Amino acid sequence: MSDEEFERHREVEIFRRIIKPKDLSRQTALYWQEIIIQLYFFDRKKTEVEFLKTVTKNDVIEFYKVS
C-alpha cells in the first residue's frame, strides 16, 4: 500500500467518526452501547479521531509484526 493510499484510508476512517448521527435513535444507540459494555466513554469518537490523526503507516506495520 502506498503512503498516499494509507493517508486516504486514514482520512476516511476519521471522516466516518466525525459524521454526526442522522437522528436521535442512532445517537441513543451509541450511548446505550457504552452503557451496555459499562465503559461510559461517551466521547469515544472524538478520542478515536485524535488518535487516528497521529497514526502512521509504520505504526500499523509494526502493530501487525508484533501481533
mmCIF file of the N, C-alpha and C atoms, coordinates in Angstrom:
data_MODEL
# 
_entry.id   MODEL 
# 
loop_
_atom_site.group_PDB 
_atom_site.id 
_atom_site.type_symbol 
_atom_site.label_atom_id 
_atom_site.label_alt_id 
_atom_site.label_comp_id 
_atom_site.label_asym_id 
_atom_site.label_entity_id 
_atom_site.label_seq_id 
_atom_site.pdbx_PDB_ins_code 
_atom_site.Cartn_x 
_atom_site.Cartn_y 
_atom_site.Cartn_z 
_atom_site.occupancy 
_atom_site.B_iso_or_equiv 
_atom_site.pdbx_formal_charge 
_atom_site.auth_seq_id 
_atom_site.auth_comp_id 
_atom_site.auth_asym_id 
_atom_site.auth_atom_id 
_atom_site.pdbx_PDB_model_num 
ATOM 1   N N  . MET A 1 1  ? 0.854   -1.169  0.000  1.00 0.00 ? 1  MET A N  1 
ATOM 2   C CA . MET A 1 1  ? 0.000   0.000   0.000  1.00 0.00 ? 1  MET A CA 1 
ATOM 3   C C  . MET A 1 1  ? 0.900   1.232   0.000  1.00 0.00 ? 1  MET A C  1 
ATOM 4   N N  . SER A 1 2  ? 0.595   2.147   -0.865 1.00 0.00 ? 2  SER A N  1 
ATOM 5   C CA . SER A 1 2  ? 1.395   3.372   -0.935 1.00 0.00 ? 2  SER A CA 1 
ATOM 6   C C  . SER A 1 2  ? 1.057   4.290   0.242  1.00 0.00 ? 2  SER A C  1 
ATOM 7   N N  . ASP A 1 3  ? 1.929   5.248   0.479  1.00 0.00 ? 3  ASP A N  1 
ATOM 8   C CA . ASP A 1 3  ? 1.689   6.220   1.542  1.00 0.00 ? 3  ASP A CA 1 
ATOM 9   C C  . ASP A 1 3  ? 0.423   7.026   1.269  1.00 0.00 ? 3  ASP A C  1 
ATOM 10  N N  . GLU A 1 4  ? 0.191   7.371   0.016  1.00 0.00 ? 4  GLU A N  1 
ATOM 11  C CA . GLU A 1 4  ? -0.991  8.145   -0.350 1.00 0.00 ? 4  GLU A CA 1 
ATOM 12  C C  . GLU A 1 4  ? -2.268  7.346   -0.093 1.00 0.00 ? 4  GLU A C  1 
ATOM 13  N N  . GLU A 1 5  ? -2.222  6.064   -0.425 1.00 0.00 ? 5  GLU A N  1 
ATOM 14  C CA . GLU A 1 5  ? -3.386  5.210   -0.200 1.00 0.00 ? 5  GLU A CA 1 
ATOM 15  C C  . GLU A 1 5  ? -3.657  5.061   1.299  1.00 0.00 ? 5  GLU A C  1 
ATOM 16  N N  . PHE A 1 6  ? -2.599  4.901   2.087  1.00 0.00 ? 6  PHE A N  1 
ATOM 17  C CA . PHE A 1 6  ? -2.762  4.816   3.537  1.00 0.00 ? 6  PHE A CA 1 
ATOM 18  C C  . PHE A 1 6  ? -3.407  6.095   4.069  1.00 0.00 ? 6  PHE A C  1 
ATOM 19  N N  . GLU A 1 7  ? -2.933  7.242   3.605  1.00 0.00 ? 7  GLU A N  1 
ATOM 20  C CA . GLU A 1 7  ? -3.497  8.517   4.051  1.00 0.00 ? 7  GLU A CA 1 
ATOM 21  C C  . GLU A 1 7  ? -4.980  8.627   3.703  1.00 0.00 ? 7  GLU A C  1 
ATOM 22  N N  . ARG A 1 8  ? -5.344  8.157   2.518  1.00 0.00 ? 8  ARG A N  1 
ATOM 23  C CA . ARG A 1 8  ? -6.760  8.195   2.125  1.00 0.00 ? 8  ARG A CA 1 
ATOM 24  C C  . ARG A 1 8  ? -7.599  7.318   3.047  1.00 0.00 ? 8  ARG A C  1 
ATOM 25  N N  . HIS A 1 9  ? -7.108  6.121   3.355  1.00 0.00 ? 9  HIS A N  1 
ATOM 26  C CA . HIS A 1 9  ? -7.839  5.227   4.258  1.00 0.00 ? 9  HIS A CA 1 
ATOM 27  C C  . HIS A 1 9  ? -7.971  5.853   5.645  1.00 0.00 ? 9  HIS A C  1 
ATOM 28  N N  . ARG A 1 10 ? -6.913  6.446   6.110  1.00 0.00 ? 10 ARG A N  1 
ATOM 29  C CA . ARG A 1 10 ? -6.954  7.076   7.428  1.00 0.00 ? 10 ARG A CA 1 
ATOM 30  C C  . ARG A 1 10 ? -7.956  8.231   7.444  1.00 0.00 ? 10 ARG A C  1 
ATOM 31  N N  . GLU A 1 11 ? -7.947  9.043   6.397  1.00 0.00 ? 11 GLU A N  1 
ATOM 32  C CA . GLU A 1 11 ? -8.885  10.169  6.321  1.00 0.00 ? 11 GLU A CA 1 
ATOM 33  C C  . GLU A 1 11 ? -10.334 9.689   6.261  1.00 0.00 ? 11 GLU A C  1 
ATOM 34  N N  . VAL A 1 12 ? -10.575 8.590   5.567  1.00 0.00 ? 12 VAL A N  1 
ATOM 35  C CA . VAL A 1 12 ? -11.933 8.037   5.506  1.00 0.00 ? 12 VAL A CA 1 
ATOM 36  C C  . VAL A 1 12 ? -12.382 7.591   6.890  1.00 0.00 ? 12 VAL A C  1 
ATOM 37  N N  . GLU A 1 13 ? -11.491 6.934   7.618  1.00 0.00 ? 13 GLU A N  1 
ATOM 38  C CA . GLU A 1 13 ? -11.837 6.499   8.970  1.00 0.00 ? 13 GLU A CA 1 
ATOM 39  C C  . GLU A 1 13 ? -12.110 7.682   9.890  1.00 0.00 ? 13 GLU A C  1 
ATOM 40  N N  . ILE A 1 14 ? -11.340 8.719   9.758  1.00 0.00 ? 14 ILE A N  1 
ATOM 41  C CA . ILE A 1 14 ? -11.582 9.934   10.544 1.00 0.00 ? 14 ILE A CA 1 
ATOM 42  C C  . ILE A 1 14 ? -12.933 10.518  10.175 1.00 0.00 ? 14 ILE A C  1 
ATOM 43  N N  . PHE A 1 15 ? -13.210 10.624  8.884  1.00 0.00 ? 15 PHE A N  1 
ATOM 44  C CA . PHE A 1 15 ? -14.476 11.186  8.414  1.00 0.00 ? 15 PHE A CA 1 
ATOM 45  C C  . PHE A 1 15 ? -15.660 10.373  8.926  1.00 0.00 ? 15 PHE A C  1 
ATOM 46  N N  . ARG A 1 16 ? -15.551 9.047   8.905  1.00 0.00 ? 16 ARG A N  1 
ATOM 47  C CA . ARG A 1 16 ? -16.637 8.191   9.394  1.00 0.00 ? 16 ARG A CA 1 
ATOM 48  C C  . ARG A 1 16 ? -16.945 8.464   10.860 1.00 0.00 ? 16 ARG A C  1 
ATOM 49  N N  . ARG A 1 17 ? -15.932 8.835   11.611 1.00 0.00 ? 17 ARG A N  1 
ATOM 50  C CA . ARG A 1 17 ? -16.143 9.071   13.038 1.00 0.00 ? 17 ARG A CA 1 
ATOM 51  C C  . ARG A 1 17 ? -16.652 10.478  13.350 1.00 0.00 ? 17 ARG A C  1 
ATOM 52  N N  . ILE A 1 18 ? -16.401 11.428  12.475 1.00 0.00 ? 18 ILE A N  1 
ATOM 53  C CA . ILE A 1 18 ? -16.843 12.794  12.779 1.00 0.00 ? 18 ILE A CA 1 
ATOM 54  C C  . ILE A 1 18 ? -18.245 13.099  12.252 1.00 0.00 ? 18 ILE A C  1 
ATOM 55  N N  . ILE A 1 19 ? -18.796 12.184  11.444 1.00 0.00 ? 19 ILE A N  1 
ATOM 56  C CA . ILE A 1 19 ? -20.165 12.381  10.969 1.00 0.00 ? 19 ILE A CA 1 
ATOM 57  C C  . ILE A 1 19 ? -21.118 12.250  12.146 1.00 0.00 ? 19 ILE A C  1 
ATOM 58  N N  . LYS A 1 20 ? -21.962 13.231  12.289 1.00 0.00 ? 20 LYS A N  1 
ATOM 59  C CA . LYS A 1 20 ? -22.948 13.201  13.373 1.00 0.00 ? 20 LYS A CA 1 
ATOM 60  C C  . LYS A 1 20 ? -24.053 12.217  13.015 1.00 0.00 ? 20 LYS A C  1 
ATOM 61  N N  . PRO A 1 21 ? -24.602 11.539  14.023 1.00 0.00 ? 21 PRO A N  1 
ATOM 62  C CA . PRO A 1 21 ? -25.732 10.640  13.757 1.00 0.00 ? 21 PRO A CA 1 
ATOM 63  C C  . PRO A 1 21 ? -26.887 11.406  13.105 1.00 0.00 ? 21 PRO A C  1 
ATOM 64  N N  . LYS A 1 22 ? -27.578 10.745  12.188 1.00 0.00 ? 22 LYS A N  1 
ATOM 65  C CA . LYS A 1 22 ? -28.634 11.394  11.417 1.00 0.00 ? 22 LYS A CA 1 
ATOM 66  C C  . LYS A 1 22 ? -29.910 11.625  12.230 1.00 0.00 ? 22 LYS A C  1 
ATOM 67  N N  . ASP A 1 23 ? -30.106 10.845  13.256 1.00 0.00 ? 23 ASP A N  1 
ATOM 68  C CA . ASP A 1 23 ? -31.314 11.023  14.064 1.00 0.00 ? 23 ASP A CA 1 
ATOM 69  C C  . ASP A 1 23 ? -31.039 10.646  15.517 1.00 0.00 ? 23 ASP A C  1 
ATOM 70  N N  . LEU A 1 24 ? -31.992 10.952  16.350 1.00 0.00 ? 24 LEU A N  1 
ATOM 71  C CA . LEU A 1 24 ? -31.835 10.735  17.784 1.00 0.00 ? 24 LEU A CA 1 
ATOM 72  C C  . LEU A 1 24 ? -31.688 9.257   18.132 1.00 0.00 ? 24 LEU A C  1 
ATOM 73  N N  . SER A 1 25 ? -32.355 8.378   17.400 1.00 0.00 ? 25 SER A N  1 
ATOM 74  C CA . SER A 1 25 ? -32.267 6.949   17.734 1.00 0.00 ? 25 SER A CA 1 
ATOM 75  C C  . SER A 1 25 ? -30.850 6.411   17.527 1.00 0.00 ? 25 SER A C  1 
ATOM 76  N N  . ARG A 1 26 ? -30.151 6.906   16.511 1.00 0.00 ? 26 ARG A N  1 
ATOM 77  C CA . ARG A 1 26 ? -28.765 6.463   16.299 1.00 0.00 ? 26 ARG A CA 1 
ATOM 78  C C  . ARG A 1 26 ? -27.847 6.991   17.400 1.00 0.00 ? 26 ARG A C  1 
ATOM 79  N N  . GLN A 1 27 ? -28.072 8.240   17.794 1.00 0.00 ? 27 GLN A N  1 
ATOM 80  C CA . GLN A 1 27 ? -27.275 8.808   18.886 1.00 0.00 ? 27 GLN A CA 1 
ATOM 81  C C  . GLN A 1 27 ? -27.535 8.040   20.181 1.00 0.00 ? 27 GLN A C  1 
ATOM 82  N N  . THR A 1 28 ? -28.784 7.737   20.417 1.00 0.00 ? 28 THR A N  1 
ATOM 83  C CA . THR A 1 28 ? -29.148 6.975   21.605 1.00 0.00 ? 28 THR A CA 1 
ATOM 84  C C  . THR A 1 28 ? -28.489 5.599   21.594 1.00 0.00 ? 28 THR A C  1 
ATOM 85  N N  . ALA A 1 29 ? -28.459 4.953   20.425 1.00 0.00 ? 29 ALA A N  1 
ATOM 86  C CA . ALA A 1 29 ? -27.835 3.637   20.309 1.00 0.00 ? 29 ALA A CA 1 
ATOM 87  C C  . ALA A 1 29 ? -26.352 3.709   20.662 1.00 0.00 ? 29 ALA A C  1 
ATOM 88  N N  . LEU A 1 30 ? -25.676 4.786   20.248 1.00 0.00 ? 30 LEU A N  1 
ATOM 89  C CA . LEU A 1 30 ? -24.257 4.939   20.595 1.00 0.00 ? 30 LEU A CA 1 
ATOM 90  C C  . LEU A 1 30 ? -24.074 5.054   22.105 1.00 0.00 ? 30 LEU A C  1 
ATOM 91  N N  . TYR A 1 31 ? -24.932 5.831   22.748 1.00 0.00 ? 31 TYR A N  1 
ATOM 92  C CA . TYR A 1 31 ? -24.838 5.982   24.204 1.00 0.00 ? 31 TYR A CA 1 
ATOM 93  C C  . TYR A 1 31 ? -25.159 4.670   24.914 1.00 0.00 ? 31 TYR A C  1 
ATOM 94  N N  . TRP A 1 32 ? -26.187 3.974   24.446 1.00 0.00 ? 32 TRP A N  1 
ATOM 95  C CA . TRP A 1 32 ? -26.549 2.719   25.085 1.00 0.00 ? 32 TRP A CA 1 
ATOM 96  C C  . TRP A 1 32 ? -25.450 1.681   24.932 1.00 0.00 ? 32 TRP A C  1 
ATOM 97  N N  . GLN A 1 33 ? -24.768 1.689   23.814 1.00 0.00 ? 33 GLN A N  1 
ATOM 98  C CA . GLN A 1 33 ? -23.660 0.742   23.631 1.00 0.00 ? 33 GLN A CA 1 
ATOM 99  C C  . GLN A 1 33 ? -22.603 0.943   24.715 1.00 0.00 ? 33 GLN A C  1 
ATOM 100 N N  . GLU A 1 34 ? -22.297 2.189   25.018 1.00 0.00 ? 34 GLU A N  1 
ATOM 101 C CA . GLU A 1 34 ? -21.330 2.474   26.083 1.00 0.00 ? 34 GLU A CA 1 
ATOM 102 C C  . GLU A 1 34 ? -21.852 2.008   27.444 1.00 0.00 ? 34 GLU A C  1 
ATOM 103 N N  . ILE A 1 35 ? -23.139 2.199   27.673 1.00 0.00 ? 35 ILE A N  1 
ATOM 104 C CA . ILE A 1 35 ? -23.728 1.776   28.940 1.00 0.00 ? 35 ILE A CA 1 
ATOM 105 C C  . ILE A 1 35 ? -23.727 0.256   29.048 1.00 0.00 ? 35 ILE A C  1 
ATOM 106 N N  . ILE A 1 36 ? -24.083 -0.423  27.968 1.00 0.00 ? 36 ILE A N  1 
ATOM 107 C CA . ILE A 1 36 ? -24.145 -1.891  27.983 1.00 0.00 ? 36 ILE A CA 1 
ATOM 108 C C  . ILE A 1 36 ? -22.776 -2.501  28.258 1.00 0.00 ? 36 ILE A C  1 
ATOM 109 N N  . ILE A 1 37 ? -21.726 -1.953  27.637 1.00 0.00 ? 37 ILE A N  1 
ATOM 110 C CA . ILE A 1 37 ? -20.388 -2.518  27.865 1.00 0.00 ? 37 ILE A CA 1 
ATOM 111 C C  . ILE A 1 37 ? -19.723 -1.946  29.116 1.00 0.00 ? 37 ILE A C  1 
ATOM 112 N N  . GLN A 1 38 ? -20.446 -1.073  29.809 1.00 0.00 ? 38 GLN A N  1 
ATOM 113 C CA . GLN A 1 38 ? -20.042 -0.496  31.090 1.00 0.00 ? 38 GLN A CA 1 
ATOM 114 C C  . GLN A 1 38 ? -18.713 0.252   31.027 1.00 0.00 ? 38 GLN A C  1 
ATOM 115 N N  . LEU A 1 39 ? -18.495 0.978   29.938 1.00 0.00 ? 39 LEU A N  1 
ATOM 116 C CA . LEU A 1 39 ? -17.291 1.798   29.834 1.00 0.00 ? 39 LEU A CA 1 
ATOM 117 C C  . LEU A 1 39 ? -17.598 3.285   29.981 1.00 0.00 ? 39 LEU A C  1 
ATOM 118 N N  . TYR A 1 40 ? -18.807 3.692   29.606 1.00 0.00 ? 40 TYR A N  1 
ATOM 119 C CA . TYR A 1 40 ? -19.277 5.068   29.795 1.00 0.00 ? 40 TYR A CA 1 
ATOM 120 C C  . TYR A 1 40 ? -18.338 6.102   29.177 1.00 0.00 ? 40 TYR A C  1 
ATOM 121 N N  . PHE A 1 41 ? -17.792 5.754   28.029 1.00 0.00 ? 41 PHE A N  1 
ATOM 122 C CA . PHE A 1 41 ? -16.841 6.604   27.316 1.00 0.00 ? 41 PHE A CA 1 
ATOM 123 C C  . PHE A 1 41 ? -17.607 7.320   26.200 1.00 0.00 ? 41 PHE A C  1 
ATOM 124 N N  . PHE A 1 42 ? -18.412 8.318   26.598 1.00 0.00 ? 42 PHE A N  1 
ATOM 125 C CA . PHE A 1 42 ? -19.374 8.927   25.690 1.00 0.00 ? 42 PHE A CA 1 
ATOM 126 C C  . PHE A 1 42 ? -18.739 9.814   24.620 1.00 0.00 ? 42 PHE A C  1 
ATOM 127 N N  . ASP A 1 43 ? -17.502 10.190  24.783 1.00 0.00 ? 43 ASP A N  1 
ATOM 128 C CA . ASP A 1 43 ? -16.828 10.971  23.738 1.00 0.00 ? 43 ASP A CA 1 
ATOM 129 C C  . ASP A 1 43 ? -15.779 10.121  23.010 1.00 0.00 ? 43 ASP A C  1 
ATOM 130 N N  . ARG A 1 44 ? -16.066 8.844   22.885 1.00 0.00 ? 44 ARG A N  1 
ATOM 131 C CA . ARG A 1 44 ? -15.158 7.876   22.257 1.00 0.00 ? 44 ARG A CA 1 
ATOM 132 C C  . ARG A 1 44 ? -14.751 8.315   20.856 1.00 0.00 ? 44 ARG A C  1 
ATOM 133 N N  . LYS A 1 45 ? -15.699 8.757   20.047 1.00 0.00 ? 45 LYS A N  1 
ATOM 134 C CA . LYS A 1 45 ? -15.383 9.112   18.663 1.00 0.00 ? 45 LYS A CA 1 
ATOM 135 C C  . LYS A 1 45 ? -14.386 10.262  18.596 1.00 0.00 ? 45 LYS A C  1 
ATOM 136 N N  . LYS A 1 46 ? -14.535 11.235  19.462 1.00 0.00 ? 46 LYS A N  1 
ATOM 137 C CA . LYS A 1 46 ? -13.596 12.362  19.486 1.00 0.00 ? 46 LYS A CA 1 
ATOM 138 C C  . LYS A 1 46 ? -12.186 11.874  19.823 1.00 0.00 ? 46 LYS A C  1 
ATOM 139 N N  . THR A 1 47 ? -12.075 11.017  20.794 1.00 0.00 ? 47 THR A N  1 
ATOM 140 C CA . THR A 1 47 ? -10.780 10.469  21.190 1.00 0.00 ? 47 THR A CA 1 
ATOM 141 C C  . THR A 1 47 ? -10.183 9.615   20.078 1.00 0.00 ? 47 THR A C  1 
ATOM 142 N N  . GLU A 1 48 ? -11.019 8.820   19.417 1.00 0.00 ? 48 GLU A N  1 
ATOM 143 C CA . GLU A 1 48 ? -10.533 7.996   18.306 1.00 0.00 ? 48 GLU A CA 1 
ATOM 144 C C  . GLU A 1 48 ? -10.008 8.859   17.165 1.00 0.00 ? 48 GLU A C  1 
ATOM 145 N N  . VAL A 1 49 ? -10.697 9.950   16.872 1.00 0.00 ? 49 VAL A N  1 
ATOM 146 C CA . VAL A 1 49 ? -10.251 10.855  15.803 1.00 0.00 ? 49 VAL A CA 1 
ATOM 147 C C  . VAL A 1 49 ? -8.899  11.457  16.154 1.00 0.00 ? 49 VAL A C  1 
ATOM 148 N N  . GLU A 1 50 ? -8.746  11.913  17.371 1.00 0.00 ? 50 GLU A N  1 
ATOM 149 C CA . GLU A 1 50 ? -7.465  12.483  17.792 1.00 0.00 ? 50 GLU A CA 1 
ATOM 150 C C  . GLU A 1 50 ? -6.345  11.459  17.681 1.00 0.00 ? 50 GLU A C  1 
ATOM 151 N N  . PHE A 1 51 ? -6.630  10.218  18.028 1.00 0.00 ? 51 PHE A N  1 
ATOM 152 C CA . PHE A 1 51 ? -5.630  9.166   17.916 1.00 0.00 ? 51 PHE A CA 1 
ATOM 153 C C  . PHE A 1 51 ? -5.317  8.862   16.453 1.00 0.00 ? 51 PHE A C  1 
ATOM 154 N N  . LEU A 1 52 ? -6.358  8.738   15.633 1.00 0.00 ? 52 LEU A N  1 
ATOM 155 C CA . LEU A 1 52 ? -6.146  8.427   14.219 1.00 0.00 ? 52 LEU A CA 1 
ATOM 156 C C  . LEU A 1 52 ? -5.288  9.481   13.522 1.00 0.00 ? 52 LEU A C  1 
ATOM 157 N N  . LYS A 1 53 ? -5.393  10.699  13.946 1.00 0.00 ? 53 LYS A N  1 
ATOM 158 C CA . LYS A 1 53 ? -4.584  11.766  13.345 1.00 0.00 ? 53 LYS A CA 1 
ATOM 159 C C  . LYS A 1 53 ? -3.091  11.549  13.592 1.00 0.00 ? 53 LYS A C  1 
ATOM 160 N N  . THR A 1 54 ? -2.760  10.770  14.616 1.00 0.00 ? 54 THR A N  1 
ATOM 161 C CA . THR A 1 54 ? -1.348  10.562  14.956 1.00 0.00 ? 54 THR A CA 1 
ATOM 162 C C  . THR A 1 54 ? -0.786  9.257   14.402 1.00 0.00 ? 54 THR A C  1 
ATOM 163 N N  . VAL A 1 55 ? -1.651  8.353   13.947 1.00 0.00 ? 55 VAL A N  1 
ATOM 164 C CA . VAL A 1 55 ? -1.208  7.043   13.477 1.00 0.00 ? 55 VAL A CA 1 
ATOM 165 C C  . VAL A 1 55 ? -0.508  7.161   12.130 1.00 0.00 ? 55 VAL A C  1 
ATOM 166 N N  . THR A 1 56 ? 0.623   6.480   12.032 1.00 0.00 ? 56 THR A N  1 
ATOM 167 C CA . THR A 1 56 ? 1.362   6.465   10.768 1.00 0.00 ? 56 THR A CA 1 
ATOM 168 C C  . THR A 1 56 ? 1.295   5.074   10.150 1.00 0.00 ? 56 THR A C  1 
ATOM 169 N N  . LYS A 1 57 ? 1.667   5.007   8.921  1.00 0.00 ? 57 LYS A N  1 
ATOM 170 C CA . LYS A 1 57 ? 1.709   3.722   8.222  1.00 0.00 ? 57 LYS A CA 1 
ATOM 171 C C  . LYS A 1 57 ? 2.676   2.779   8.940  1.00 0.00 ? 57 LYS A C  1 
ATOM 172 N N  . ASN A 1 58 ? 3.788   3.303   9.381  1.00 0.00 ? 58 ASN A N  1 
ATOM 173 C CA . ASN A 1 58 ? 4.771   2.492   10.089 1.00 0.00 ? 58 ASN A CA 1 
ATOM 174 C C  . ASN A 1 58 ? 4.199   1.948   11.405 1.00 0.00 ? 58 ASN A C  1 
ATOM 175 N N  . ASP A 1 59 ? 3.379   2.727   12.094 1.00 0.00 ? 59 ASP A N  1 
ATOM 176 C CA . ASP A 1 59 ? 2.730   2.247   13.317 1.00 0.00 ? 59 ASP A CA 1 
ATOM 177 C C  . ASP A 1 59 ? 1.890   1.009   13.040 1.00 0.00 ? 59 ASP A C  1 
ATOM 178 N N  . VAL A 1 60 ? 1.142   1.045   11.963 1.00 0.00 ? 60 VAL A N  1 
ATOM 179 C CA . VAL A 1 60 ? 0.276   -0.080  11.601 1.00 0.00 ? 60 VAL A CA 1 
ATOM 180 C C  . VAL A 1 60 ? 1.125   -1.301  11.241 1.00 0.00 ? 60 VAL A C  1 
ATOM 181 N N  . ILE A 1 61 ? 2.172   -1.090  10.480 1.00 0.00 ? 61 ILE A N  1 
ATOM 182 C CA . ILE A 1 61 ? 3.057   -2.195  10.102 1.00 0.00 ? 61 ILE A CA 1 
ATOM 183 C C  . ILE A 1 61 ? 3.669   -2.832  11.352 1.00 0.00 ? 61 ILE A C  1 
ATOM 184 N N  . GLU A 1 62 ? 4.155   -2.019  12.260 1.00 0.00 ? 62 GLU A N  1 
ATOM 185 C CA . GLU A 1 62 ? 4.751   -2.544  13.495 1.00 0.00 ? 62 GLU A CA 1 
ATOM 186 C C  . GLU A 1 62 ? 3.724   -3.284  14.338 1.00 0.00 ? 62 GLU A C  1 
ATOM 187 N N  . PHE A 1 63 ? 2.509   -2.783  14.384 1.00 0.00 ? 63 PHE A N  1 
ATOM 188 C CA . PHE A 1 63 ? 1.450   -3.463  15.128 1.00 0.00 ? 63 PHE A CA 1 
ATOM 189 C C  . PHE A 1 63 ? 1.234   -4.873  14.611 1.00 0.00 ? 63 PHE A C  1 
ATOM 190 N N  . TYR A 1 64 ? 1.183   -5.021  13.288 1.00 0.00 ? 64 TYR A N  1 
ATOM 191 C CA . TYR A 1 64 ? 0.940   -6.343  12.709 1.00 0.00 ? 64 TYR A CA 1 
ATOM 192 C C  . TYR A 1 64 ? 2.161   -7.254  12.815 1.00 0.00 ? 64 TYR A C  1 
ATOM 193 N N  . LYS A 1 65 ? 3.332   -6.691  12.905 1.00 0.00 ? 65 LYS A N  1 
ATOM 194 C CA . LYS A 1 65 ? 4.529   -7.521  13.112 1.00 0.00 ? 65 LYS A CA 1 
ATOM 195 C C  . LYS A 1 65 ? 4.511   -8.150  14.490 1.00 0.00 ? 65 LYS A C  1 
ATOM 196 N N  . VAL A 1 66 ? 4.069   -7.397  15.483 1.00 0.00 ? 66 VAL A N  1 
ATOM 197 C CA . VAL A 1 66 ? 4.025   -7.861  16.860 1.00 0.00 ? 66 VAL A CA 1 
ATOM 198 C C  . VAL A 1 66 ? 2.868   -8.835  17.070 1.00 0.00 ? 66 VAL A C  1 
ATOM 199 N N  . SER A 1 67 ? 1.754   -8.585  16.421 1.00 0.00 ? 67 SER A N  1 
ATOM 200 C CA . SER A 1 67 ? 0.543   -9.406  16.627 1.00 0.00 ? 67 SER A CA 1 
ATOM 201 C C  . SER A 1 67 ? 0.698   -10.733 16.084 1.00 0.00 ? 67 SER A C  1 
# 
